[in-house]
Amino acid sequence: MKWFWILAALVGLLATACQPADQAPQELPTLAVLPSLTVPVAEATDTDAPTALPATDTPASTVVSTRAATPTVEIAEPTETAIPSPTRPPVTIEIREEIRFATLTPVPAGQNAPARTTPMVMADAVITEPEFQAALNDVLADVDSIQLATIDFVPEGIDVELTALGGAAYMSGNVQVLIDVVGSFASISIGDVTVNAAEPPDAYLETVNGDFFAALIEAFDALLTERVGEGHDLENILLNDEAMQVFLLVPQS
């Protein structure tokens, strides 16, 4: 039986070798591949297990007690405490220059000397800028056309920053008050008037030459009357940046 199968295999090999070489190979039927319904299973991977460290004996911490340093206290020498002085209310002291008088002998009537038959006394009074400002403020308190007038003494006269009516509203400008002495007469007049506009309005000029000039003369006369009394005759005025020195002739009392 064994030899039979061996002979059959040899016969098959010979038959295959004797077939023609150009014979086309027989086509096999195509097999369709259907989707598999098999659920994928995750493959197990080898994970290295953590290696357990050998237990070590940790020595217990040793508590070493240390002695705290004793703080050194420096004793300061006692100092004297200043006793506060009692609070005193401010006191306002008004300092005025005393009026100096000089007796004059009446002179004959001349060009610059008025005819007088009674002895006259020359009074020398000093008016500071704050005093003149206060007197002017008192007069302007009743003048509605002028809101503010700030004076500044200069050698030529008085510079005034004036806020006054320039029509329907107030406007600010600079007014120069000139003080001239000719012979034995001193004159006060209005000089240049400047405002922010090209030309000061007529209403502003009317206020300057009217209400302001009248208030200025009234304040000046009130100061002189307070110092030397009524009936004085202004002779000379000297001005600097802080005060006005006025020379007047008054009847001898």
Buried (B, 14 or more C-beta within 10 A) or exposed (E): EEEEEEEEEEEEEEEEEEEEEEEEEEEEEEEEEEEEEEEEEEEEEEEEEEEEEEEEEEEEEEEEEEEEEEEEEEEEEEEEEEEEEEEEEEEEEEEEBEBEBEEEEEEEEEEEEEEBEEEBBBBBBBBBBEBBBEBBBEBBEEBEBBBEBEBEBBEEBBBBEBBBBBEEEBBBBBBBBEBEBEEBEBEBEBEEBEBEEEEBBEBBBBBBBEBBBEBBEBBBBBBBEEBBBEEBBBBBBBBEEEBBBBBBBBBEE
